[in-house]
């Protein structure tokens, strides 16, 4: 969508290194948590069918 001619151009500060690092850590932590949940679910499924002890 084009900007109207009377609007000034937007000036957005680039993200800080600390902000980028924060997002990196947050995404990493979320992925580790999700992997843990999947592993736990697989373990529960294996225990349910008798392949492993819960």
RATAUR-V461963 format. One record per residue. N is the residue number from 0. RES is the residue in one small letter. SS is DSSP state (h for helix, s for strand, l for the rest). Layout:
n=N res=RES ss=SS
n=N res=RES ss=SS
This chain:
n=0 res=x ss=l
n=1 res=x ss=l
n=2 res=x ss=l
n=3 res=x ss=l
n=4 res=x ss=l
n=5 res=x ss=l
n=6 res=x ss=l
n=7 res=x ss=l
n=8 res=x ss=l
n=9 res=x ss=l
n=10 res=x ss=l
n=11 res=x ss=l
n=12 res=x ss=l
n=13 res=x ss=l
n=14 res=x ss=l
n=15 res=x ss=l
n=16 res=x ss=h
n=17 res=x ss=h
n=18 res=x ss=h
n=19 res=x ss=h
n=20 res=x ss=h
n=21 res=x ss=h
n=22 res=x ss=h
n=23 res=x ss=h
n=24 res=x ss=h
n=25 res=x ss=h
n=26 res=x ss=h
n=27 res=x ss=h
n=28 res=x ss=h
n=29 res=x ss=h
n=30 res=x ss=h
n=31 res=x ss=h
n=32 res=x ss=h
n=33 res=x ss=h
n=34 res=x ss=h
n=35 res=x ss=h
n=36 res=x ss=h
n=37 res=x ss=h
n=38 res=x ss=h
n=39 res=x ss=h
n=40 res=x ss=h
n=41 res=x ss=h
n=42 res=x ss=h
n=43 res=x ss=h
n=44 res=x ss=h
n=45 res=x ss=h
n=46 res=x ss=h
n=47 res=x ss=h
n=48 res=x ss=l
n=49 res=x ss=l
n=50 res=x ss=l
n=51 res=x ss=l
n=52 res=x ss=l
n=53 res=x ss=l
